[in-house]
Amino acid sequence: MNKDQIEGRIDQAKGKVKEVAGKVVKSDRLKAEGQVDQAAGKVQATYGDAKQSVKDTAQRTVDRI
């Protein structure tokens, strides 16, 4: 795993906690912040996944040569 994958998934988890906390305390703002954090985390994790995939493919190509 790379830094973007890890940080993205951590941000997703933090966002989920914020969203649930917002629902519990009936705070639309906190709930919305959590949803935004989750979305941002998903984007970062997806970027990290793509970056890792390219790295793995490149390594397999080099190994075949």
All heavy atoms as a GROMACS GRO file, in nm:
protein
  493
    1MET      N    1   0.085  -0.119   0.000
    1MET     CA    2   0.000   0.000   0.000
    1MET      C    3   0.088   0.124   0.000
    1MET      O    4   0.194   0.125   0.061
    1MET     CB    5  -0.090   0.002   0.122
    1MET     CG    6  -0.202  -0.099   0.119
    1MET     SD    7  -0.321  -0.073   0.251
    1MET     CE    8  -0.446   0.014   0.162
    2ASN      N    9   0.039   0.227  -0.064
    2ASN     CA   10   0.114   0.352  -0.066
    2ASN      C   11   0.044   0.455   0.024
    2ASN      O   12  -0.065   0.432   0.076
    2ASN     CB   13   0.132   0.403  -0.209
    2ASN     CG   14   0.003   0.432  -0.281
    2ASN    OD1   15  -0.089   0.489  -0.223
    2ASN    ND2   16  -0.005   0.393  -0.406
    3LYS      N   17   0.110   0.567   0.039
    3LYS     CA   18   0.063   0.673   0.128
    3LYS      C   19  -0.078   0.720   0.094
    3LYS      O   20  -0.162   0.739   0.183
    3LYS     CB   21   0.163   0.788   0.120
    3LYS     CG   22   0.128   0.909   0.202
    3LYS     CD   23   0.232   1.017   0.182
    3LYS     CE   24   0.163   1.150   0.188
    3LYS     NZ   25   0.240   1.260   0.138
    4ASP      N   26  -0.107   0.736  -0.033
    4ASP     CA   27  -0.238   0.785  -0.074
    4ASP      C   28  -0.349   0.685  -0.041
    4ASP      O   29  -0.458   0.724   0.001
    4ASP     CB   30  -0.240   0.817  -0.224
    4ASP     CG   31  -0.156   0.940  -0.257
    4ASP    OD1   32  -0.180   1.044  -0.194
    4ASP    OD2   33  -0.068   0.930  -0.344
    5GLN      N   34  -0.321   0.559  -0.058
    5GLN     CA   35  -0.420   0.456  -0.025
    5GLN      C   36  -0.451   0.459   0.124
    5GLN      O   37  -0.568   0.455   0.164
    5GLN     CB   38  -0.368   0.317  -0.062
    5GLN     CG   39  -0.361   0.292  -0.211
    5GLN     CD   40  -0.293   0.161  -0.243
    5GLN    OE1   41  -0.182   0.137  -0.199
    5GLN    NE2   42  -0.360   0.077  -0.320
    6ILE      N   43  -0.348   0.466   0.206
    6ILE     CA   44  -0.366   0.465   0.351
    6ILE      C   45  -0.437   0.590   0.399
    6ILE      O   46  -0.537   0.583   0.472
    6ILE     CB   47  -0.229   0.449   0.422
    6ILE    CG1   48  -0.170   0.311   0.390
    6ILE    CG2   49  -0.242   0.469   0.572
    6ILE    CD1   50  -0.025   0.295   0.427
    7GLU      N   51  -0.387   0.706   0.358
    7GLU     CA   52  -0.448   0.831   0.402
    7GLU      C   53  -0.592   0.844   0.354
    7GLU      O   54  -0.678   0.893   0.427
    7GLU     CB   55  -0.365   0.951   0.354
    7GLU     CG   56  -0.234   0.964   0.429
    7GLU     CD   57  -0.151   1.083   0.383
    7GLU    OE1   58  -0.199   1.161   0.297
    7GLU    OE2   59  -0.038   1.096   0.432
    8GLY      N   60  -0.618   0.800   0.232
    8GLY     CA   61  -0.753   0.806   0.179
    8GLY      C   62  -0.850   0.722   0.260
    8GLY      O   63  -0.961   0.764   0.293
    9ARG      N   64  -0.808   0.603   0.295
    9ARG     CA   65  -0.896   0.515   0.373
    9ARG      C   66  -0.914   0.566   0.516
    9ARG      O   67  -1.022   0.553   0.574
    9ARG     CB   68  -0.842   0.373   0.368
    9ARG     CG   69  -0.869   0.314   0.230
    9ARG     CD   70  -0.825   0.172   0.212
    9ARG     NE   71  -0.866   0.123   0.081
    9ARG     CZ   72  -0.799   0.144  -0.033
    9ARG    NH1   73  -0.689   0.217  -0.034
    9ARG    NH2   74  -0.843   0.095  -0.147
   10ILE      N   75  -0.811   0.628   0.572
   10ILE     CA   76  -0.824   0.688   0.704
   10ILE      C   77  -0.924   0.804   0.698
   10ILE      O   78  -1.010   0.817   0.786
   10ILE     CB   79  -0.686   0.737   0.756
   10ILE    CG1   80  -0.600   0.616   0.793
   10ILE    CG2   81  -0.703   0.830   0.876
   10ILE    CD1   82  -0.454   0.650   0.824
   11ASP      N   83  -0.913   0.887   0.594
   11ASP     CA   84  -1.007   0.999   0.579
   11ASP      C   85  -1.150   0.950   0.560
   11ASP      O   86  -1.245   1.010   0.612
   11ASP     CB   87  -0.967   1.088   0.462
   11ASP     CG   88  -0.843   1.172   0.492
   11ASP    OD1   89  -0.805   1.182   0.610
   11ASP    OD2   90  -0.784   1.226   0.396
   12GLN      N   91  -1.167   0.840   0.488
   12GLN     CA   92  -1.300   0.782   0.473
   12GLN      C   93  -1.357   0.741   0.609
   12GLN      O   94  -1.473   0.767   0.639
   12GLN     CB   95  -1.297   0.661   0.380
   12GLN     CG   96  -1.287   0.695   0.234
   12GLN     CD   97  -1.282   0.570   0.149
   12GLN    OE1   98  -1.186   0.494   0.153
   12GLN    NE2   99  -1.387   0.548   0.072
   13ALA      N  100  -1.274   0.676   0.689
   13ALA     CA  101  -1.320   0.631   0.821
   13ALA      C  102  -1.353   0.750   0.911
   13ALA      O  103  -1.456   0.751   0.979
   13ALA     CB  104  -1.213   0.544   0.886
   14LYS      N  105  -1.268   0.852   0.910
   14LYS     CA  106  -1.295   0.972   0.990
   14LYS      C  107  -1.425   1.037   0.945
   14LYS      O  108  -1.504   1.083   1.027
   14LYS     CB  109  -1.181   1.074   0.974
   14LYS     CG  110  -1.056   1.041   1.048
   14LYS     CD  111  -0.954   1.153   1.023
   14LYS     CE  112  -0.818   1.122   1.072
   14LYS     NZ  113  -0.722   1.231   1.041
   15GLY      N  114  -1.445   1.042   0.815
   15GLY     CA  115  -1.567   1.101   0.761
   15GLY      C  116  -1.691   1.025   0.805
   15GLY      O  117  -1.793   1.085   0.839
   16LYS      N  118  -1.682   0.894   0.807
   16LYS     CA  119  -1.795   0.812   0.850
   16LYS      C  120  -1.826   0.840   0.997
   16LYS      O  121  -1.944   0.852   1.036
   16LYS     CB  122  -1.766   0.663   0.828
   16LYS     CG  123  -1.884   0.575   0.855
   16LYS     CD  124  -1.996   0.604   0.756
   16LYS     CE  125  -2.114   0.513   0.777
   16LYS     NZ  126  -2.225   0.546   0.688
   17VAL      N  127  -1.723   0.850   1.079
   17VAL     CA  128  -1.743   0.881   1.222
   17VAL      C  129  -1.810   1.017   1.237
   17VAL      O  130  -1.906   1.032   1.314
   17VAL     CB  131  -1.609   0.877   1.298
   17VAL    CG1  132  -1.623   0.933   1.438
   17VAL    CG2  133  -1.554   0.734   1.302
   18LYS      N  134  -1.764   1.117   1.161
   18LYS     CA  135  -1.825   1.250   1.168
   18LYS      C  136  -1.970   1.247   1.124
   18LYS      O  137  -2.056   1.310   1.186
   18LYS     CB  138  -1.750   1.348   1.076
   18LYS     CG  139  -1.639   1.423   1.137
   18LYS     CD  140  -1.591   1.528   1.036
   18LYS     CE  141  -1.470   1.601   1.084
   18LYS     NZ  142  -1.425   1.700   0.985
   19GLU      N  143  -1.997   1.173   1.017
   19GLU     CA  144  -2.134   1.165   0.966
   19GLU      C  145  -2.226   1.103   1.071
   19GLU      O  146  -2.336   1.154   1.099
   19GLU     CB  147  -2.139   1.083   0.838
   19GLU     CG  148  -2.279   1.073   0.780
   19GLU     CD  149  -2.287   0.985   0.657
   19GLU    OE1  150  -2.187   0.920   0.620
   19GLU    OE2  151  -2.395   0.981   0.597
   20VAL      N  152  -2.184   0.994   1.131
   20VAL     CA  153  -2.265   0.928   1.233
   20VAL      C  154  -2.283   1.019   1.355
   20VAL      O  155  -2.392   1.030   1.410
   20VAL     CB  156  -2.203   0.792   1.273
   20VAL    CG1  157  -2.272   0.733   1.394
   20VAL    CG2  158  -2.210   0.695   1.156
   21ALA      N  159  -2.174   1.086   1.395
   21ALA     CA  160  -2.184   1.179   1.507
   21ALA      C  161  -2.283   1.290   1.475
   21ALA      O  162  -2.362   1.331   1.562
   21ALA     CB  163  -2.047   1.238   1.540
   22GLY      N  164  -2.280   1.339   1.353
   22GLY     CA  165  -2.374   1.443   1.311
   22GLY      C  166  -2.518   1.396   1.319
   22GLY      O  167  -2.607   1.470   1.359
   23LYS      N  168  -2.541   1.270   1.281
   23LYS     CA  169  -2.676   1.214   1.291
   23LYS      C  170  -2.719   1.202   1.437
   23LYS      O  171  -2.833   1.234   1.471
   23LYS     CB  172  -2.682   1.077   1.225
   23LYS     CG  173  -2.676   1.081   1.074
   23LYS     CD  174  -2.679   0.940   1.015
   23LYS     CE  175  -2.668   0.943   0.865
   23LYS     NZ  176  -2.666   0.806   0.807
   24VAL      N  177  -2.627   1.158   1.522
   24VAL     CA  178  -2.658   1.138   1.664
   24VAL      C  179  -2.693   1.270   1.732
   24VAL      O  180  -2.791   1.278   1.807
   24VAL     CB  181  -2.542   1.068   1.738
   24VAL    CG1  182  -2.561   1.069   1.888
   24VAL    CG2  183  -2.526   0.924   1.688
   25VAL      N  184  -2.612   1.373   1.706
   25VAL     CA  185  -2.636   1.501   1.772
   25VAL      C  186  -2.726   1.593   1.690
   25VAL      O  187  -2.746   1.709   1.725
   25VAL     CB  188  -2.504   1.574   1.807
   25VAL    CG1  189  -2.421   1.492   1.903
   25VAL    CG2  190  -2.425   1.610   1.684
   26LYS      N  191  -2.777   1.540   1.579
   26LYS     CA  192  -2.868   1.614   1.491
   26LYS      C  193  -2.805   1.743   1.438
   26LYS      O  194  -2.866   1.849   1.438
   26LYS     CB  195  -3.001   1.642   1.561
   26LYS     CG  196  -3.076   1.514   1.598
   26LYS     CD  197  -3.212   1.544   1.653
   26LYS     CE  198  -3.288   1.427   1.704
   26LYS     NZ  199  -3.265   1.295   1.659
   27SER      N  200  -2.680   1.729   1.393
   27SER     CA  201  -2.607   1.841   1.335
   27SER      C  202  -2.590   1.817   1.185
   27SER      O  203  -2.510   1.733   1.143
   27SER     CB  204  -2.470   1.857   1.401
   27SER     OG  205  -2.392   1.951   1.330
   28ASP      N  206  -2.667   1.892   1.106
   28ASP     CA  207  -2.656   1.878   0.961
   28ASP      C  208  -2.518   1.916   0.911
   28ASP      O  209  -2.466   1.857   0.817
   28ASP     CB  210  -2.762   1.962   0.890
   28ASP     CG  211  -2.903   1.908   0.910
   28ASP    OD1  212  -2.917   1.786   0.937
   28ASP    OD2  213  -2.999   1.987   0.898
   29ARG      N  214  -2.457   2.014   0.976
   29ARG     CA  215  -2.324   2.060   0.936
   29ARG      C  216  -2.220   1.950   0.956
   29ARG      O  217  -2.140   1.922   0.868
   29ARG     CB  218  -2.285   2.185   1.014
   29ARG     CG  219  -2.149   2.236   0.977
   29ARG     CD  220  -2.115   2.364   1.050
   29ARG     NE  221  -1.983   2.407   1.011
   29ARG     CZ  222  -1.900   2.469   1.089
   29ARG    NH1  223  -1.935   2.500   1.212
   29ARG    NH2  224  -1.781   2.504   1.047
   30LEU      N  225  -2.221   1.888   1.073
   30LEU     CA  226  -2.125   1.781   1.103
   30LEU      C  227  -2.147   1.661   1.011
   30LEU      O  228  -2.052   1.601   0.960
   30LEU     CB  229  -2.137   1.739   1.250
   30LEU     CG  230  -2.031   1.642   1.303
   30LEU    CD1  231  -1.891   1.699   1.285
   30LEU    CD2  232  -2.058   1.612   1.450
   31LYS      N  233  -2.272   1.629   0.986
   31LYS     CA  234  -2.307   1.520   0.896
   31LYS      C  235  -2.253   1.549   0.756
   31LYS      O  236  -2.192   1.462   0.692
   31LYS     CB  237  -2.458   1.502   0.893
   31LYS     CG  238  -2.505   1.389   0.807
   31LYS     CD  239  -2.658   1.380   0.813
   31LYS     CE  240  -2.713   1.294   0.703
   31LYS     NZ  241  -2.858   1.295   0.695
   32ALA      N  242  -2.273   1.671   0.708
   32ALA     CA  243  -2.226   1.710   0.575
   32ALA      C  244  -2.074   1.708   0.567
   32ALA      O  245  -2.016   1.664   0.467
   32ALA     CB  246  -2.280   1.847   0.537
   33GLU      N  247  -2.008   1.756   0.672
   33GLU     CA  248  -1.861   1.753   0.675
   33GLU      C  249  -1.811   1.610   0.664
   33GLU      O  250  -1.713   1.582   0.594
   33GLU     CB  251  -1.808   1.816   0.804
   33GLU     CG  252  -1.813   1.965   0.809
   33GLU     CD  253  -1.763   2.021   0.942
   33GLU    OE1  254  -1.697   1.948   1.018
   33GLU    OE2  255  -1.789   2.140   0.968
   34GLY      N  256  -1.878   1.520   0.733
   34GLY     CA  257  -1.840   1.380   0.727
   34GLY      C  258  -1.855   1.322   0.588
   34GLY      O  259  -1.770   1.247   0.540
   35GLN      N  260  -1.962   1.359   0.522
   35GLN     CA  261  -1.984   1.310   0.385
   35GLN      C  262  -1.879   1.364   0.289
   35GLN      O  263  -1.830   1.292   0.202
   35GLN     CB  264  -2.125   1.348   0.339
   35GLN     CG  265  -2.233   1.272   0.413
   35GLN     CD  266  -2.373   1.325   0.388
   35GLN    OE1  267  -2.391   1.440   0.349
   35GLN    NE2  268  -2.473   1.242   0.413
   36VAL      N  269  -1.841   1.490   0.307
   36VAL     CA  270  -1.737   1.551   0.224
   36VAL      C  271  -1.603   1.481   0.250
   36VAL      O  272  -1.529   1.448   0.157
   36VAL     CB  273  -1.727   1.703   0.249
   36VAL    CG1  274  -1.601   1.761   0.186
   36VAL    CG2  275  -1.851   1.774   0.198
   37ASP      N  276  -1.572   1.457   0.377
   37ASP     CA  277  -1.448   1.388   0.412
   37ASP      C  278  -1.443   1.248   0.352
   37ASP      O  279  -1.339   1.204   0.302
   37ASP     CB  280  -1.430   1.378   0.563
   37ASP     CG  281  -1.399   1.512   0.628
   37ASP    OD1  282  -1.370   1.610   0.556
   37ASP    OD2  283  -1.406   1.520   0.753
   38GLN      N  284  -1.556   1.179   0.355
   38GLN     CA  285  -1.561   1.045   0.296
   38GLN      C  286  -1.535   1.050   0.146
   38GLN      O  287  -1.460   0.968   0.092
   38GLN     CB  288  -1.698   0.981   0.321
   38GLN     CG  289  -1.718   0.936   0.463
   38GLN     CD  290  -1.854   0.872   0.481
   38GLN    OE1  291  -1.877   0.762   0.434
   38GLN    NE2  292  -1.944   0.944   0.546
   39ALA      N  293  -1.597   1.146   0.079
   39ALA     CA  294  -1.579   1.159  -0.066
   39ALA      C  295  -1.433   1.192  -0.100
   39ALA      O  296  -1.376   1.133  -0.192
   39ALA     CB  297  -1.672   1.265  -0.122
   40ALA      N  298  -1.375   1.284  -0.025
   40ALA     CA  299  -1.236   1.321  -0.049
   40ALA      C  300  -1.143   1.202  -0.023
   40ALA      O  301  -1.048   1.178  -0.098
   40ALA     CB  302  -1.197   1.439   0.039
   41GLY      N  303  -1.172   1.128   0.082
   41GLY     CA  304  -1.093   1.010   0.112
   41GLY      C  305  -1.104   0.904   0.004
   41GLY      O  306  -1.005   0.840  -0.032
   42LYS      N  307  -1.222   0.888  -0.050
   42LYS     CA  308  -1.242   0.790  -0.158
   42LYS      C  309  -1.163   0.829  -0.282
   42LYS      O  310  -1.101   0.744  -0.345
   42LYS     CB  311  -1.390   0.777  -0.191
   42LYS     CG  312  -1.417   0.671  -0.294
   42LYS     CD  313  -1.564   0.645  -0.310
   42LYS     CE  314  -1.583   0.542  -0.420
   42LYS     NZ  315  -1.660   0.429  -0.380
   43VAL      N  316  -1.163   0.958  -0.314
   43VAL     CA  317  -1.086   1.006  -0.430
   43VAL      C  318  -0.938   0.979  -0.408
   43VAL      O  319  -0.869   0.926  -0.497
   43VAL     CB  320  -1.112   1.156  -0.456
   43VAL    CG1  321  -1.012   1.212  -0.556
   43VAL    CG2  322  -1.254   1.178  -0.504
   44GLN      N  323  -0.886   1.011  -0.291
   44GLN     CA  324  -0.744   0.991  -0.263
   44GLN      C  325  -0.709   0.842  -0.264
   44GLN      O  326  -0.605   0.803  -0.319
   44GLN     CB  327  -0.706   1.053  -0.129
   44GLN     CG  328  -0.556   1.046  -0.104
   44GLN     CD  329  -0.512   1.122   0.020
   44GLN    OE1  330  -0.594   1.162   0.100
   44GLN    NE2  331  -0.384   1.141   0.035
   45ALA      N  332  -0.793   0.759  -0.206
   45ALA     CA  333  -0.767   0.615  -0.205
   45ALA      C  334  -0.770   0.558  -0.346
   45ALA      O  335  -0.687   0.474  -0.382
   45ALA     CB  336  -0.869   0.544  -0.116
   46THR      N  337  -0.864   0.604  -0.427
   46THR     CA  338  -0.873   0.557  -0.566
   46THR      C  339  -0.750   0.598  -0.645
   46THR      O  340  -0.696   0.519  -0.723
   46THR     CB  341  -1.000   0.611  -0.633
   46THR    OG1  342  -1.114   0.565  -0.558
   46THR    CG2  343  -1.012   0.565  -0.776
   47TYR      N  344  -0.704   0.719  -0.622
   47TYR     CA  345  -0.580   0.766  -0.685
   47TYR      C  346  -0.464   0.676  -0.643
   47TYR      O  347  -0.383   0.633  -0.726
   47TYR     CB  348  -0.553   0.912  -0.648
   47TYR     CG  349  -0.414   0.959  -0.686
   47TYR    CD1  350  -0.381   0.982  -0.819
   47TYR    CD2  351  -0.317   0.980  -0.589
   47TYR    CE1  352  -0.254   1.024  -0.854
   47TYR    CE2  353  -0.189   1.022  -0.623
   47TYR     CZ  354  -0.158   1.045  -0.756
   47TYR     OH  355  -0.033   1.086  -0.791
   48GLY      N  356  -0.456   0.647  -0.515
   48GLY     CA  357  -0.350   0.560  -0.465
   48GLY      C  358  -0.359   0.420  -0.524
   48GLY      O  359  -0.257   0.359  -0.557
   49ASP      N  360  -0.480   0.369  -0.539
   49ASP     CA  361  -0.500   0.237  -0.599
   49ASP      C  362  -0.449   0.236  -0.744
   49ASP      O  363  -0.382   0.142  -0.787
   49ASP     CB  364  -0.647   0.196  -0.597
   49ASP     CG  365  -0.701   0.171  -0.456
   49ASP    OD1  366  -0.619   0.152  -0.363
   49ASP    OD2  367  -0.825   0.170  -0.442
   50ALA      N  368  -0.483   0.342  -0.819
   50ALA     CA  369  -0.440   0.352  -0.958
   50ALA      C  370  -0.288   0.362  -0.966
   50ALA      O  371  -0.224   0.296  -1.051
   50ALA     CB  372  -0.505   0.472  -1.025
   51LYS      N  373  -0.231   0.441  -0.879
   51LYS     CA  374  -0.086   0.458  -0.877
   51LYS      C  375  -0.017   0.324  -0.847
   51LYS      O  376   0.081   0.288  -0.912
   51LYS     CB  377  -0.051   0.563  -0.769
   51LYS     CG  378   0.090   0.616  -0.776
   51LYS     CD  379   0.107   0.744  -0.696
   51LYS     CE  380   0.110   0.719  -0.548
   51LYS     NZ  381   0.152   0.839  -0.471
   52GLN      N  382  -0.072   0.249  -0.753
   52GLN     CA  383  -0.017   0.119  -0.717
   52GLN      C  384  -0.029   0.020  -0.833
   52GLN      O  385   0.061  -0.057  -0.860
   52GLN     CB  386  -0.086   0.064  -0.592
   52GLN     CG  387  -0.022  -0.063  -0.538
   52GLN     CD  388   0.117  -0.039  -0.484
   52GLN    OE1  389   0.140   0.057  -0.412
   52GLN    NE2  390   0.210  -0.126  -0.516
   53SER      N  391  -0.143   0.026  -0.901
   53SER     CA  392  -0.165  -0.063  -1.014
   53SER      C  393  -0.063  -0.038  -1.125
   53SER      O  394  -0.008  -0.133  -1.184
   53SER     CB  395  -0.307  -0.045  -1.067
   53SER     OG  396  -0.329  -0.127  -1.177
   54VAL      N  397  -0.037   0.088  -1.154
   54VAL     CA  398   0.062   0.123  -1.257
   54VAL      C  399   0.200   0.074  -1.214
   54VAL      O  400   0.275   0.016  -1.294
   54VAL     CB  401   0.062   0.275  -1.284
   54VAL    CG1  402   0.183   0.317  -1.366
   54VAL    CG2  403  -0.067   0.318  -1.351
   55LYS      N  404   0.233   0.096  -1.088
   55LYS     CA  405   0.363   0.052  -1.036
   55LYS      C  406   0.377  -0.099  -1.047
   55LYS      O  407   0.482  -0.149  -1.091
   55LYS     CB  408   0.378   0.097  -0.891
   55LYS     CG  409   0.509   0.059  -0.829
   55LYS     CD  410   0.517   0.107  -0.685
   55LYS     CE  411   0.645   0.059  -0.618
   55LYS     NZ  412   0.651   0.097  -0.478
   56ASP      N  413   0.272  -0.173  -1.010
   56ASP     CA  414   0.276  -0.320  -1.016
   56ASP      C  415   0.290  -0.369  -1.159
   56ASP      O  416   0.367  -0.461  -1.188
   56ASP     CB  417   0.151  -0.380  -0.951
   56ASP     CG  418   0.144  -0.358  -0.801
   56ASP    OD1  419   0.248  -0.322  -0.740
   56ASP    OD2  420   0.035  -0.376  -0.746
   57THR      N  421   0.216  -0.306  -1.251
   57THR     CA  422   0.223  -0.344  -1.392
   57THR      C  423   0.362  -0.318  -1.448
   57THR      O  424   0.419  -0.401  -1.520
   57THR     CB  425   0.117  -0.269  -1.474
   57THR    OG1  426  -0.012  -0.300  -1.421
   57THR    CG2  427   0.122  -0.306  -1.620
   58ALA      N  428   0.419  -0.204  -1.415
   58ALA     CA  429   0.552  -0.170  -1.461
   58ALA      C  430   0.654  -0.270  -1.406
   58ALA      O  431   0.744  -0.316  -1.479
   58ALA     CB  432   0.589  -0.028  -1.420
   59GLN      N  433   0.640  -0.308  -1.281
   59GLN     CA  434   0.733  -0.403  -1.221
   59GLN      C  435   0.723  -0.540  -1.287
   59GLN      O  436   0.824  -0.604  -1.314
   59GLN     CB  437   0.708  -0.414  -1.070
   59GLN     CG  438   0.811  -0.502  -0.999
   59GLN     CD  439   0.952  -0.447  -1.013
   59GLN    OE1  440   0.976  -0.329  -0.988
   59GLN    NE2  441   1.045  -0.530  -1.053
   60ARG      N  442   0.600  -0.584  -1.316
   60ARG     CA  443   0.583  -0.714  -1.384
   60ARG      C  444   0.645  -0.711  -1.523
   60ARG      O  445   0.706  -0.808  -1.568
   60ARG     CB  446   0.436  -0.751  -1.393
   60ARG     CG  447   0.380  -0.806  -1.264
   60ARG     CD  448   0.245  -0.872  -1.283
   60ARG     NE  449   0.144  -0.785  -1.342
   60ARG     CZ  450   0.064  -0.704  -1.273
   60ARG    NH1  451   0.073  -0.696  -1.141
   60ARG    NH2  452  -0.025  -0.631  -1.335
   61THR      N  453   0.632  -0.596  -1.591
   61THR     CA  454   0.691  -0.582  -1.725
   61THR      C  455   0.842  -0.589  -1.718
   61THR      O  456   0.906  -0.658  -1.798
   61THR     CB  457   0.645  -0.448  -1.788
   61THR    OG1  458   0.503  -0.447  -1.794
   61THR    CG2  459   0.702  -0.433  -1.928
   62VAL      N  460   0.901  -0.522  -1.622
   62VAL     CA  461   1.047  -0.523  -1.604
   62VAL      C  462   1.093  -0.664  -1.569
   62VAL      O  463   1.196  -0.710  -1.619
   62VAL     CB  464   1.088  -0.421  -1.495
   62VAL    CG1  465   1.234  -0.440  -1.456
   62VAL    CG2  466   1.066  -0.279  -1.545
   63ASP      N  467   1.018  -0.732  -1.486
   63ASP     CA  468   1.056  -0.868  -1.445
   63ASP      C  469   1.056  -0.965  -1.562
   63ASP      O  470   1.131  -1.062  -1.563
   63ASP     CB  471   0.963  -0.919  -1.335
   63ASP     CG  472   0.982  -0.847  -1.203
   63ASP    OD1  473   1.086  -0.780  -1.185
   63ASP    OD2  474   0.893  -0.858  -1.116
   64ARG      N  475   0.971  -0.941  -1.661
   64ARG     CA  476   0.964  -1.030  -1.778
   64ARG      C  477   1.081  -1.012  -1.872
   64ARG      O  478   1.114  -1.099  -1.950
   64ARG     CB  479   0.834  -1.006  -1.854
   64ARG     CG  480   0.714  -1.056  -1.781
   64ARG     CD  481   0.592  -1.035  -1.866
   64ARG     NE  482   0.473  -1.064  -1.786
   64ARG     CZ  483   0.352  -1.029  -1.818
   64ARG    NH1  484   0.331  -0.962  -1.929
   64ARG    NH2  485   0.249  -1.058  -1.740
   65ILE      N  486   1.141  -0.895  -1.866
   65ILE     CA  487   1.251  -0.862  -1.960
   65ILE      C  488   1.379  -0.928  -1.918
   65ILE      O  489   1.415  -0.962  -1.819
   65ILE     CB  490   1.270  -0.709  -1.972
   65ILE    CG1  491   1.145  -0.649  -2.033
   65ILE    CG2  492   1.390  -0.676  -2.054
   65ILE    CD1  493   1.144  -0.498  -2.039
   0.00000   0.00000   0.00000
